[in-house]
């Protein structure tokens, strides 16, 4: 366990936390990917089989980075760990088990995305003969459908619980859209989560097989989960005879950025309520920024009522050059001129243009 010596006290506490539900509240730049990687190494050193470990990420890039780090840290000992996005993991489960269990779907189902989805929605809109309470283009209507699915509402439930004419209209289009998908033996990305949950919930034999394979589930960017993804994780990690829940979630509600994709940051906030025996560890040491920048960021977010902000500490010593300069401009034109002048001064001093960023 020599690698544990390279961690700070907070990181080490997270890595060696007891089995069970564990939430690591990882502030920006605090080494969360390292903690996730080392936790996997720690589980393997504690006799967990690599192929009994599932690490779930939100992007293919994050999954690839995790695999690379595991290979560097463990070499051949890390082979067999399953690391992938929610959708990649669900696709494997569905292709192996969906045939004959969910409607008329077969293992060679097609995944529809983008233009294919919009074409189906547009056809449903064109064919609709009922009262239209609000004109909606296909992308907006598809957003309504995605929200229904992220809340795990089937078309019948969406129609029954619709609270106004717009929701009733959206539920009707959703019903038509879903029928078209099913006739084509096709799923969209939201279906991959929802149907995997349904498959595991309605077929205990499949749930037993999946739980027997993956005893330990680790989740990156937990703050970006939606209701359907949360329900899937909760079901997948439910305690079974002789084995407790092993869920290791890493995230920070302040960094939730996928609200437009129906992510619900309150899920991470209620972790200790949902999992009463949970261990919570905070990573508050930042390895990316100077203290002045962290203090300025905290000043912006400290009044948030929705998310209790975490006070971060910088690991770097501050150099004599100020990290943060505040300039109050008279108007937007003066602001732009000041920024342009500052960029020009940096370039004249020898800085590379690619090292300068302007956020607006």
ABEGO torsion letter per residue (X at the ends): XAAAAABBAAAAAAAABBBEBBBBBBBBGAGAAAAAAAAAAAAAAAGBBAAABBBBBABAAAAAAAAAAAAAAAEAAABGBBBBBAAAAAAAAAAAAABGABEABBAABBBBBEAAAAAAAAAAAAABABBBABBBBAAAAAAAAAAAAAAGBBAAAAAAABABAAAAAAAAAAAAAAAAAAAAGBBBAAAAAAAAAAAAAABAAAAAAAAAABABBBBBGAAABBAAAAAAAAAAABBBBGBBBBBBBBEBAAABAAAAAGBBAAAAAAAAAABAABBBBBBABBAABBAAAAAAAAAAAAABAABBBBBBBBABBBBABBABBBBBBABAAAAAAAAAAAAAAAAAAGBBAAABBBBX
